[in-house]
Amino acid sequence: MPGTSEERAQKYLDLGHSEAENHAKTQLELYEKRVEQTSSVTNVISEFFKTNLIGFAWHYLRSRFGARHPYQAYPRNDDTGIYPLQSSIASREEISIALLSDWASDTAESDAIANLVARHAPDYTVHMGDIYFVGTPKEVEENFTAPYASWYYGASGSLALSGNHEMYSNGNAFFQHLLPAMYAQVGDVRMTQQAGFFCLENEYWRIIGIDTGYTSVGRPFFEILSPPDCHLRKEQVAWLRDVVKLGDPLDTRGIVFLSHHPYMSAFREEYTRPGEQLQKLMGDAQRPVVWIWGHDHRMVAYRFDRNGKGPQAFGRCIGHGGLPVEIRPPDAGELYKIDYYDTRVRKEMKGRALGYNGFVRLLLRNEKLVAEYRDLEDTCVMEESWTVNKTNGQLDWEVVDVLPGLAVR
């Protein structure tokens, strides 16, 4: 990628969430790369029109009006998308999972986070969506599949969810280039990820990744009348109902949902439709869940609550994997939603105060699930745990430690 890591990070400042802007950013990077390879003013002007304007128009129109990649589900005969959690070290009972969201930005910060994850050597790694700027094959390669890419592949598995940015290119690179590189170990067999959702489970916990990205981008004109609501497609609902059996009253294991888009937010839009669908599948039982998402580029622990007709959830935002981390507080009227919020200033860029990038390290210890929120200096910003009651599926929550200075509601 052209420019220094500092210059690349600056391109993400004030980055909006429209397709047009992100396609323009992608084409600008291609143009800058070509400029580096020529010293002719005539060629520079020619390449600008060829690579920047024409390329932007082509990629933007193709994504806005072109066909979306066909939705993929599990074949069910030899791969159901449900994988048993297994430690990569036979003698160790604890299982570790690293969760990263909005990480795939090819910045110095994303590399630092990936290197930190590698030092912890988790059994599983999960990318929870958004490959910048528009999820092209080249961007997948730069972040995940090239020999020099810094993504850490867990020994027991590495899985991915789609965000809205992957769908800015109609999901083609996500399905055709990223998923074939993702996998889960089942014994000695490596199962390639077939769909944008999955379930990792053992006798105490179910870690369920749901796809909110595919339906996060609408079509021109129609999205004005009917904005995208990130609903779960019928194929995914059928999988949750018939294969995962989410509504089984006899299954009292603890539930952790992973998604890209937020179930609740004090900063931007929130998406209630997936929660409504999940609660309908879960039935009348008031089962609390842990729900972790990205999308907002910050680290936030929301208070235990439900949004709309969705489940009661311990909601956590971890969209601070690789982009400049926002620390601007929410409006006063939204503060009631938050328990903890990382407002520490790490650096300033172009007059903007930016926070600490980070990831979550989940540790499964039988009935107990521990979450460590670690920043790029390997400081544990917050540690909390949930213990599942196997008789009724209820969760006992405990805050183990919070870094002094972390904003508290």
Sine and cosine of phi, psi and omega as CSV:
sin_phi,cos_phi,sin_psi,cos_psi,sin_omega,cos_omega
0.00,0.00,0.59,-0.81,-0.10,-1.00
-0.96,0.28,0.45,-0.89,0.11,-0.99
0.99,0.13,0.16,-0.99,0.04,-1.00
-0.97,0.25,0.20,-0.98,0.03,-1.00
-0.89,0.45,-0.54,0.84,0.05,-1.00
-0.91,0.42,-0.69,0.72,0.00,-1.00
-0.91,0.42,-0.62,0.78,0.02,-1.00
-0.91,0.42,-0.68,0.73,0.02,-1.00
-0.88,0.48,-0.59,0.81,0.00,-1.00
-0.89,0.46,-0.48,0.88,-0.01,-1.00
-0.92,0.38,-0.33,0.94,0.00,-1.00
-1.00,0.01,-0.17,0.99,0.05,-1.00
-0.90,0.44,0.71,-0.71,0.03,-1.00
0.85,0.53,0.44,0.90,0.03,-1.00
-0.93,0.36,0.82,-0.57,0.03,-1.00
-0.99,0.14,-0.12,-0.99,-0.08,-1.00
-0.86,-0.51,0.35,0.94,0.04,-1.00
-1.00,0.01,0.48,-0.88,0.05,-1.00
-0.88,0.48,-0.69,0.72,-0.09,-1.00
-0.85,0.52,-0.73,0.69,-0.04,-1.00
-0.91,0.42,-0.67,0.74,-0.05,-1.00
-0.95,0.32,-0.58,0.82,0.11,-0.99
-0.91,0.42,-0.63,0.77,0.03,-1.00
-0.89,0.45,-0.65,0.76,0.03,-1.00
-0.89,0.46,-0.67,0.75,0.02,-1.00
-0.88,0.47,-0.72,0.70,-0.02,-1.00
-0.93,0.37,-0.54,0.84,0.05,-1.00
-0.89,0.45,-0.64,0.77,0.03,-1.00
-0.91,0.42,-0.64,0.77,0.05,-1.00
-0.89,0.46,-0.65,0.76,0.01,-1.00
-0.89,0.45,-0.73,0.69,-0.02,-1.00
-0.88,0.47,-0.59,0.81,0.02,-1.00
-0.91,0.42,-0.63,0.78,0.02,-1.00
-0.94,0.34,-0.57,0.82,0.03,-1.00
-0.87,0.49,-0.63,0.77,0.00,-1.00
-0.88,0.48,-0.41,0.91,-0.11,-0.99
-1.00,-0.07,0.03,1.00,0.00,-1.00
-0.60,-0.80,0.50,-0.86,0.04,-1.00
-0.91,-0.41,0.04,1.00,-0.04,-1.00
-1.00,0.09,0.81,-0.59,0.02,-1.00
-0.89,0.46,-0.65,0.76,0.01,-1.00
-0.87,0.49,-0.70,0.71,0.01,-1.00
-0.91,0.41,-0.62,0.79,0.01,-1.00
-0.87,0.49,-0.73,0.68,0.01,-1.00
-0.90,0.44,-0.67,0.74,0.01,-1.00
-0.88,0.47,-0.71,0.70,-0.01,-1.00
-0.91,0.41,-0.53,0.85,0.02,-1.00
-0.87,0.49,-0.75,0.66,-0.02,-1.00
-0.94,0.35,-0.58,0.81,-0.04,-1.00
-0.96,0.28,-0.74,0.67,-0.12,-0.99
-1.00,0.03,-0.66,0.75,-0.14,-0.99
-1.00,0.09,-0.89,0.45,-0.11,-0.99
-0.96,0.29,-0.78,0.62,-0.02,-1.00
-0.92,0.39,-0.68,0.74,0.01,-1.00
-0.90,0.44,-0.67,0.74,0.03,-1.00
-0.87,0.49,-0.74,0.67,-0.03,-1.00
-0.87,0.49,-0.67,0.74,-0.04,-1.00
-0.91,0.41,-0.76,0.65,-0.03,-1.00
-0.91,0.41,-0.64,0.77,-0.02,-1.00
-0.92,0.40,-0.76,0.65,-0.03,-1.00
-0.91,0.41,-0.60,0.80,0.00,-1.00
-0.91,0.42,-0.61,0.79,-0.01,-1.00
-0.97,0.23,-0.56,0.83,-0.05,-1.00
-0.97,0.23,-0.57,0.82,-0.08,-1.00
-0.90,-0.43,-0.15,0.99,-0.01,-1.00
-0.99,0.17,0.10,-0.99,-0.04,-1.00
-0.97,0.24,0.70,-0.71,0.09,-1.00
-0.96,0.26,0.53,-0.85,0.02,-1.00
-0.86,0.51,0.69,-0.72,0.01,-1.00
-0.82,0.58,0.64,-0.77,-0.01,-1.00
-0.94,0.35,0.64,-0.77,-0.03,-1.00
-0.92,-0.39,0.71,-0.71,0.11,-0.99
-0.82,-0.57,0.05,-1.00,-0.04,-1.00
-0.99,0.12,0.60,-0.80,-0.04,-1.00
-0.94,0.35,-0.31,0.95,0.09,-1.00
0.96,0.28,-0.50,0.87,-0.04,-1.00
-0.96,0.28,-0.67,0.74,-0.01,-1.00
-0.83,-0.56,-0.07,1.00,0.00,-1.00
-0.45,-0.89,0.94,-0.35,-0.03,-1.00
-1.00,-0.07,-0.14,0.99,-0.08,-1.00
0.99,0.11,0.06,1.00,0.09,-1.00
-0.95,-0.30,0.84,-0.54,-0.09,-1.00
-0.82,-0.57,0.72,-0.69,0.03,-1.00
-0.94,0.34,0.74,-0.67,0.06,-1.00
-0.92,0.39,0.75,-0.67,0.01,-1.00
-0.61,-0.79,0.64,-0.77,0.04,-1.00
-0.97,0.26,0.57,-0.82,0.04,-1.00
-0.99,0.16,-0.13,0.99,0.07,-1.00
-0.86,-0.51,0.91,-0.42,-0.16,-0.99
-0.85,0.53,-0.55,0.83,-0.08,-1.00
-0.99,0.12,-0.05,1.00,-0.08,-1.00
-0.96,-0.29,0.80,-0.60,0.01,-1.00
-0.99,0.12,-0.52,0.85,0.00,-1.00
-0.92,0.39,0.65,-0.76,0.05,-1.00
-0.88,-0.47,0.71,-0.71,-0.05,-1.00
-0.87,-0.49,0.63,-0.78,0.01,-1.00
-0.73,-0.68,0.80,-0.61,0.10,-1.00
-0.99,-0.14,0.81,-0.59,0.02,-1.00
-0.94,-0.34,0.80,-0.60,0.04,-1.00
-0.74,-0.68,0.68,-0.74,0.06,-1.00
-0.73,-0.68,0.52,-0.86,-0.03,-1.00
0.80,0.59,0.62,0.79,-0.06,-1.00
-1.00,-0.02,-0.59,0.81,-0.23,-0.97
-0.97,0.25,0.95,0.30,-0.06,-1.00
-0.87,-0.50,-0.09,1.00,0.01,-1.00
0.83,0.56,0.65,0.76,0.05,-1.00
-0.97,-0.26,0.19,-0.98,0.08,-1.00
-0.88,0.48,-0.57,0.82,0.01,-1.00
-0.92,0.39,-0.67,0.74,0.01,-1.00
-0.91,0.42,-0.62,0.79,0.06,-1.00
-0.90,0.43,-0.66,0.76,0.01,-1.00
-0.89,0.46,-0.66,0.75,0.02,-1.00
-0.91,0.41,-0.70,0.72,0.01,-1.00
-0.88,0.48,-0.65,0.76,0.02,-1.00
-0.91,0.41,-0.59,0.81,0.05,-1.00
-0.92,0.39,-0.69,0.73,0.06,-1.00
-0.85,0.53,-0.69,0.73,-0.01,-1.00
-0.87,0.49,-0.61,0.79,0.01,-1.00
-0.91,0.41,-0.55,0.84,0.05,-1.00
-0.98,0.18,-0.31,0.95,0.07,-1.00
0.74,0.67,0.88,0.47,0.01,-1.00
-0.94,0.35,0.37,-0.93,0.06,-1.00
-0.92,0.38,-0.62,0.78,-0.03,-1.00
-0.78,-0.63,0.51,-0.86,0.19,-0.98
-0.79,-0.61,0.62,-0.78,0.00,-1.00
-0.74,-0.67,0.83,-0.56,0.16,-0.99
-0.99,-0.10,0.85,-0.53,-0.16,-0.99
-0.99,-0.14,0.44,0.90,0.20,-0.98
0.94,-0.33,0.40,-0.92,0.00,-1.00
0.99,0.14,0.98,-0.21,0.12,-0.99
-0.94,-0.34,0.87,-0.50,-0.19,-0.98
-0.99,-0.12,0.61,-0.79,0.12,0.99
-1.00,-0.03,-0.58,0.82,-0.12,-0.99
-0.75,-0.67,0.41,0.91,0.09,-1.00
0.87,0.49,0.68,0.73,0.03,-1.00
-0.98,0.19,0.26,-0.97,0.08,-1.00
-0.83,0.56,-0.62,0.78,0.01,-1.00
-0.90,0.44,-0.63,0.78,0.00,-1.00
-0.94,0.33,-0.57,0.82,0.12,-0.99
-0.89,0.45,-0.69,0.72,0.00,-1.00
-0.89,0.46,-0.75,0.67,-0.05,-1.00
-0.85,0.52,-0.59,0.81,-0.11,-0.99
-0.99,-0.10,-0.52,0.85,-0.19,-0.98
-0.85,-0.53,-0.70,0.72,-0.28,-0.96
-0.94,-0.34,-0.28,0.96,0.03,-1.00
-0.94,0.35,0.44,-0.90,0.02,-1.00
-0.84,0.55,-0.49,0.87,-0.02,-1.00
-1.00,-0.06,-0.05,1.00,-0.01,-1.00
-0.90,0.44,0.58,-0.82,-0.15,-0.99
-1.00,-0.09,-0.07,1.00,0.00,-1.00
-0.84,0.55,0.71,-0.71,0.01,-1.00
-0.99,-0.10,0.81,-0.58,0.02,-1.00
-0.99,-0.10,0.89,-0.46,0.00,-1.00
-0.90,0.43,0.53,-0.85,-0.04,-1.00
-0.92,0.39,-0.47,0.88,0.01,-1.00
-0.99,-0.10,-0.28,0.96,0.02,-1.00
0.21,-0.98,0.42,-0.91,0.10,-1.00
-0.58,-0.81,0.85,-0.53,-0.14,-0.99
-0.76,-0.65,0.29,-0.96,-0.08,-1.00
-0.63,-0.78,0.57,-0.82,0.17,-0.99
-0.92,-0.38,0.37,-0.93,0.03,-1.00
-1.00,-0.08,0.64,-0.77,0.19,-0.98
-0.95,-0.30,-0.14,-0.99,0.01,-1.00
-0.94,0.34,-0.52,0.86,-0.06,-1.00
-0.92,0.38,-0.56,0.83,0.08,-1.00
-0.88,0.47,-0.54,0.84,-0.04,-1.00
-0.99,0.14,-0.16,0.99,0.10,-0.99
-0.92,0.40,-0.30,0.96,0.14,-0.99
-0.92,-0.39,0.50,0.86,0.06,-1.00
0.90,0.45,0.27,0.96,0.06,-1.00
0.97,0.24,0.08,1.00,-0.10,-1.00
-0.88,0.47,-0.75,0.66,-0.03,-1.00
-0.94,0.34,-0.56,0.83,0.03,-1.00
-0.87,0.50,-0.76,0.65,-0.05,-1.00
-0.98,0.21,-0.58,0.81,-0.13,-0.99
-1.00,-0.03,-0.42,0.91,-0.09,-1.00
-0.88,-0.48,-0.64,0.77,-0.05,-1.00
-0.99,0.13,-0.78,0.62,-0.05,-1.00
-0.84,0.54,-0.63,0.78,0.04,-1.00
-0.88,0.48,-0.32,0.95,0.03,-1.00
-1.00,-0.02,-0.17,0.99,-0.04,-1.00
-1.00,-0.09,0.40,-0.92,-0.13,-0.99
-0.27,-0.96,0.22,-0.98,0.20,-0.98
-0.67,-0.75,0.71,-0.71,0.05,-1.00
-0.99,0.17,0.76,-0.65,0.14,-0.99
-0.86,-0.52,0.99,-0.13,-0.18,-0.98
0.91,0.41,-0.83,-0.55,0.03,-1.00
-0.99,-0.11,0.02,1.00,-0.06,-1.00
-0.99,-0.13,0.75,-0.66,0.05,-1.00
-0.99,-0.10,0.90,-0.43,-0.01,-1.00
-0.99,-0.12,0.88,-0.48,0.02,-1.00
-0.95,0.32,0.68,-0.74,0.00,-1.00
-0.91,0.40,0.82,-0.57,-0.10,-0.99
-0.99,-0.15,-0.39,0.92,-0.10,-1.00
-0.62,-0.78,0.20,-0.98,-0.04,-1.00
-1.00,0.09,0.44,0.90,0.08,-1.00
-0.50,-0.87,0.31,-0.95,-0.11,-0.99
-0.20,-0.98,0.17,-0.99,0.08,-1.00
-0.64,-0.77,0.83,-0.56,0.15,-0.99
-0.96,-0.29,0.75,-0.66,-0.11,-0.99
-0.53,-0.85,0.41,-0.91,0.23,-0.97
-0.64,-0.76,-0.27,-0.96,-0.10,-0.99
-0.96,0.27,-0.15,0.99,-0.03,-1.00
-0.91,-0.42,-0.52,0.85,-0.17,-0.99
-0.69,-0.73,0.46,-0.89,0.15,-0.99
-0.79,-0.61,0.87,-0.50,0.05,-1.00
-0.98,-0.21,0.96,-0.30,-0.14,-0.99
-0.93,-0.37,0.92,-0.39,0.07,-1.00
-1.00,0.02,0.83,-0.56,-0.02,-1.00
-0.92,-0.38,0.49,-0.87,-0.05,-1.00
-0.99,-0.12,0.96,-0.28,0.12,-0.99
-0.96,-0.27,-0.07,1.00,-0.09,-1.00
-0.98,0.21,-0.62,0.78,-0.13,-0.99
-0.86,0.51,-0.56,0.83,-0.04,-1.00
-0.97,-0.25,0.33,0.94,-0.04,-1.00
-1.00,0.00,-0.15,0.99,-0.04,-1.00
-0.83,-0.56,0.80,-0.60,-0.01,-1.00
-0.99,-0.14,-0.17,-0.99,0.03,-1.00
-0.97,-0.23,0.43,-0.90,0.00,-1.00
-0.80,0.60,0.61,-0.80,0.04,-1.00
0.96,0.27,-0.76,0.65,-0.04,-1.00
-0.92,0.40,-0.57,0.82,-0.06,-1.00
-0.94,0.33,-0.26,0.97,0.09,-1.00
-0.95,0.30,-0.68,0.73,0.00,-1.00
-0.98,0.21,-0.55,0.83,-0.04,-1.00
-0.70,-0.72,1.00,0.07,-0.04,-1.00
-0.87,0.49,0.56,-0.83,0.03,-1.00
-0.84,0.54,0.66,-0.75,-0.03,-1.00
-0.89,-0.46,0.12,0.99,0.05,-1.00
0.87,0.49,0.48,0.88,-0.03,-1.00
-0.91,0.42,0.41,-0.91,0.04,-1.00
-0.99,0.17,0.81,-0.59,-0.01,-1.00
-0.90,0.44,0.36,-0.93,-0.09,-1.00
-0.86,0.51,-0.55,0.83,0.02,-1.00
-0.90,0.44,-0.63,0.77,0.00,-1.00
-0.95,0.30,-0.63,0.78,0.05,-1.00
-0.88,0.48,-0.69,0.72,0.02,-1.00
-0.89,0.46,-0.64,0.77,0.03,-1.00
-0.90,0.44,-0.71,0.70,0.01,-1.00
-0.89,0.45,-0.60,0.80,-0.04,-1.00
-0.98,0.20,-0.74,0.67,-0.19,-0.98
-1.00,-0.09,-0.49,0.87,-0.06,-1.00
-0.98,-0.21,-0.81,0.58,0.05,-1.00
-0.94,0.33,-0.49,0.87,-0.04,-1.00
0.83,0.56,0.82,0.58,-0.07,-1.00
-0.88,0.48,-0.46,0.89,-0.05,-1.00
-1.00,-0.02,0.14,0.99,-0.03,-1.00
-0.92,0.39,0.92,-0.40,-0.04,-1.00
-0.93,0.37,-0.29,0.96,0.00,-1.00
-1.00,0.07,-0.20,0.98,0.02,-1.00
-1.00,-0.01,0.97,-0.22,-0.09,-1.00
-0.96,-0.29,0.39,0.92,0.05,-1.00
-0.94,0.34,0.45,-0.90,0.07,-1.00
-0.92,0.40,0.56,-0.83,-0.07,-1.00
-0.89,-0.46,0.77,-0.64,0.13,-0.99
-0.85,-0.53,0.87,-0.49,0.10,-0.99
-0.99,-0.11,0.66,-0.75,0.13,-0.99
-0.88,-0.48,0.72,-0.69,0.06,-1.00
-0.49,-0.87,0.25,-0.97,0.10,-0.99
-0.99,0.13,-0.71,0.71,-0.12,-0.99
-1.00,0.05,0.52,-0.85,-0.12,-0.99
-0.98,0.21,0.71,-0.70,0.15,-0.99
-0.95,0.32,-0.56,0.83,0.08,-1.00
-0.57,-0.82,0.45,-0.89,-0.02,-1.00
-0.42,-0.91,0.61,-0.79,0.09,-1.00
-0.98,-0.22,0.10,0.99,-0.15,-0.99
-0.83,-0.56,-0.61,0.79,-0.03,-1.00
-0.65,-0.76,-0.36,-0.93,0.00,-1.00
-0.92,0.38,0.50,-0.87,0.09,-1.00
-0.84,-0.55,0.42,-0.91,-0.16,-0.99
-0.86,-0.51,0.95,-0.31,-0.07,-1.00
-1.00,0.02,-0.35,0.94,-0.11,-0.99
-0.87,0.49,-0.73,0.68,0.04,-1.00
-0.85,0.52,-0.63,0.77,0.03,-1.00
-0.89,0.46,-0.64,0.77,0.04,-1.00
-0.89,0.46,-0.67,0.74,0.01,-1.00
-0.91,0.42,-0.65,0.76,0.00,-1.00
-0.92,0.40,-0.68,0.74,0.01,-1.00
-0.90,0.43,-0.61,0.79,0.04,-1.00
-0.89,0.46,-0.64,0.77,0.04,-1.00
-0.93,0.36,-0.55,0.83,-0.03,-1.00
-0.97,0.24,-0.31,0.95,0.06,-1.00
1.00,0.08,-0.33,-0.95,-0.11,-0.99
-0.98,0.22,-0.34,0.94,-0.03,-1.00
-0.89,0.46,0.77,-0.64,0.00,-1.00
-1.00,0.07,0.97,0.26,-0.02,-1.00
-1.00,0.04,0.86,-0.52,0.10,-0.99
-0.95,0.31,0.51,-0.86,0.02,-1.00
-0.73,-0.68,0.34,-0.94,0.23,-0.97
-0.99,-0.13,0.76,-0.65,-0.02,-1.00
-0.76,-0.65,0.87,-0.49,-0.04,-1.00
-0.88,-0.47,0.72,-0.69,-0.03,-1.00
-0.60,-0.80,0.02,-1.00,0.03,-1.00
-0.84,-0.54,-0.80,-0.60,0.10,-1.00
0.97,0.25,-0.85,0.53,0.12,-0.99
-0.98,0.20,0.76,-0.65,-0.15,-0.99
-1.00,0.06,0.94,0.34,-0.05,-1.00
-0.25,-0.97,0.13,-0.99,0.05,-1.00
-0.90,-0.43,0.88,-0.48,-0.08,-1.00
-0.65,-0.76,0.70,-0.72,0.17,-0.99
-0.95,-0.31,0.92,-0.40,-0.02,-1.00
-1.00,0.07,0.42,-0.91,0.01,-1.00
-0.93,0.36,0.43,-0.90,0.02,-1.00
-0.90,0.43,0.89,-0.46,-0.11,-0.99
-0.25,-0.97,0.14,-0.99,0.15,-0.99
-0.90,-0.44,0.44,-0.90,0.03,-1.00
-0.88,-0.47,0.88,-0.48,-0.04,-1.00
0.89,0.46,-0.78,-0.62,-0.01,-1.00
-0.98,-0.20,0.37,0.93,0.00,-1.00
-1.00,0.07,-0.05,-1.00,-0.03,-1.00
-0.97,0.23,0.36,-0.93,0.18,-0.98
-0.93,0.36,0.77,-0.63,-0.16,-0.99
-0.64,-0.77,0.58,-0.81,0.27,-0.96
-1.00,0.05,0.99,-0.11,-0.11,-0.99
-1.00,0.01,0.74,-0.67,-0.02,-1.00
-0.73,-0.69,0.76,-0.66,0.05,-1.00
-0.97,-0.26,0.79,-0.61,-0.01,-1.00
-0.74,-0.68,0.71,0.70,-0.03,-1.00
-1.00,0.10,0.51,0.86,-0.09,-1.00
-0.93,-0.37,0.53,0.85,-0.10,-0.99
-0.94,0.33,-0.65,0.76,-0.12,-0.99
-0.56,-0.83,-0.26,0.97,-0.03,-1.00
-1.00,-0.05,0.24,-0.97,0.12,-0.99
-0.80,0.60,0.80,-0.61,-0.12,-0.99
-1.00,0.05,0.82,-0.57,-0.01,-1.00
-0.99,0.14,0.68,-0.73,0.01,-1.00
-0.80,-0.60,0.11,0.99,0.06,-1.00
-0.87,0.49,0.75,-0.66,-0.01,-1.00
-0.94,0.34,0.40,-0.92,0.05,-1.00
-0.96,0.26,0.15,-0.99,0.12,-0.99
-0.86,0.51,0.50,-0.87,-0.06,-1.00
-0.83,0.56,-0.55,0.83,-0.03,-1.00
-0.95,0.32,-0.17,0.99,-0.01,-1.00
-0.96,-0.27,-0.12,0.99,-0.08,-1.00
-0.89,0.46,-0.45,0.89,-0.05,-1.00
-0.88,0.47,-0.33,0.94,-0.03,-1.00
-0.97,0.24,-0.29,0.96,-0.24,-0.97
-0.97,-0.26,0.68,-0.73,0.19,-0.98
-1.00,-0.08,-0.79,0.61,-0.02,-1.00
-0.69,-0.72,0.52,-0.86,-0.09,-1.00
-0.44,-0.90,0.83,-0.56,-0.03,-1.00
-0.98,0.18,0.95,-0.32,-0.02,-1.00
-0.92,-0.38,0.23,0.97,-0.02,-1.00
-0.91,0.41,0.62,-0.79,0.03,-1.00
-1.00,-0.09,0.84,-0.54,0.03,-1.00
-1.00,-0.09,-0.64,0.77,-0.04,-1.00
-0.32,-0.95,0.17,-0.99,0.12,-0.99
-0.88,-0.47,0.61,-0.79,0.02,-1.00
-0.66,-0.75,0.88,-0.47,-0.01,-1.00
0.80,0.60,0.66,0.75,0.04,-1.00
0.99,0.17,0.06,1.00,-0.01,-1.00
-0.97,-0.25,0.77,-0.64,0.11,-0.99
-0.98,0.18,0.78,-0.63,-0.04,-1.00
-0.85,-0.52,0.49,-0.87,-0.06,-1.00
-1.00,-0.09,-0.29,-0.96,-0.08,-1.00
-0.99,-0.11,0.77,-0.63,0.14,-0.99
-0.95,0.30,0.35,-0.94,-0.02,-1.00
-0.14,-0.99,-0.11,-0.99,0.03,-1.00
-0.48,-0.88,0.11,-0.99,0.02,-1.00
-0.91,-0.42,0.71,-0.71,0.07,-1.00
-0.94,-0.34,0.95,-0.33,0.05,-1.00
-1.00,-0.02,0.70,-0.71,0.04,-1.00
-0.83,-0.56,0.86,-0.50,0.00,-1.00
-0.98,-0.20,0.89,-0.45,-0.02,-1.00
-0.81,-0.59,0.99,0.14,-0.06,-1.00
0.83,0.56,-0.86,-0.51,-0.05,-1.00
-0.93,0.36,-0.31,0.95,-0.12,-0.99
-0.99,-0.16,0.69,-0.72,0.11,-0.99
-0.88,-0.47,0.86,-0.51,-0.01,-1.00
-0.95,-0.31,0.69,-0.72,0.06,-1.00
-0.87,-0.50,0.86,-0.51,0.10,-1.00
-0.96,-0.29,0.84,-0.55,0.03,-1.00
-0.99,-0.15,0.96,-0.27,-0.13,-0.99
-0.94,-0.35,0.65,-0.76,0.05,-1.00
-1.00,-0.10,0.01,-1.00,-0.13,-0.99
-0.95,0.32,-0.12,0.99,0.14,-0.99
-0.99,-0.12,0.16,0.99,-0.02,-1.00
0.91,0.42,0.46,0.89,0.13,-0.99
-0.99,0.10,0.73,-0.68,0.08,-1.00
-0.99,0.13,0.97,-0.23,-0.06,-1.00
-0.94,0.33,-0.61,0.79,-0.02,-1.00
-0.41,-0.91,0.62,-0.78,0.11,-0.99
-0.76,-0.65,0.75,-0.66,0.02,-1.00
-0.64,-0.77,0.26,-0.97,0.01,-1.00
-0.57,-0.82,0.44,-0.90,0.12,-0.99
-0.80,-0.60,0.66,-0.75,0.09,-1.00
-0.88,-0.47,0.82,-0.57,-0.06,-1.00
-1.00,0.02,0.69,-0.72,0.11,-0.99
-1.00,-0.02,0.95,-0.32,-0.11,-0.99
-0.94,0.34,-0.15,0.99,0.04,-1.00
-0.99,0.17,-0.46,0.89,-0.06,-1.00
-0.63,-0.77,-0.03,1.00,0.03,-1.00
0.98,0.17,0.10,1.00,0.01,-1.00
-0.96,0.26,0.39,-0.92,-0.05,-1.00
-0.89,-0.46,0.74,-0.67,0.10,-1.00
-0.98,-0.19,0.89,-0.46,-0.12,-0.99
-0.98,-0.21,0.63,-0.78,0.06,-1.00
-0.61,-0.79,0.75,-0.66,0.15,-0.99
-1.00,0.05,0.91,-0.41,-0.07,-1.00
-0.99,0.17,-0.69,0.73,-0.06,-1.00
-0.33,-0.94,0.59,-0.81,0.07,-1.00
-0.72,-0.69,0.73,-0.68,-0.02,-1.00
-0.88,0.47,0.77,-0.64,0.07,-1.00
-0.83,0.56,0.71,-0.70,0.00,-1.00
0.99,-0.16,-0.19,0.98,0.07,-1.00
-0.93,0.37,0.75,-0.67,-0.04,-1.00
-0.89,0.45,0.72,-0.69,0.00,-1.00
-0.85,-0.53,0.62,-0.78,-0.01,-1.00
-0.87,0.49,0.00,0.00,0.00,0.00
